[in-house]
Amino acid sequence: MGAVAVVECPEPLRQALLELLRWTLVSIRNKPADANLCHAYADHMHNVPDLLARFRPNLLAYYWEVERPSFVRNLETTGQKPPGAFEEFWEVVEREYHRLCKPAAP
């Protein structure tokens, strides 16, 4: 079994993920009585600390391909949309995802 190459989390991605964490916590704080909404936000970001601490492109791919779309769907069930502030940071995440994960063309 070969060693896994260590790749540092690129700074723009790190900053974007930290901002997403910050906005997630603010969103949870603003609606503490809405358990479904708080769960959607918490579920969306619960793996991000590991992604930041032990960055690997496959973890980024999982966030972008699975966790983010699931979050959007979960919010829709509560009648909500992601905060507008998320868009700017998701653009950075998407750019880094395409650069680092090289997803197959549809």
Order of alpha helices (4+ residues) and beta strands (2+ residues): alpha-alpha-alpha-alpha-alpha-alpha
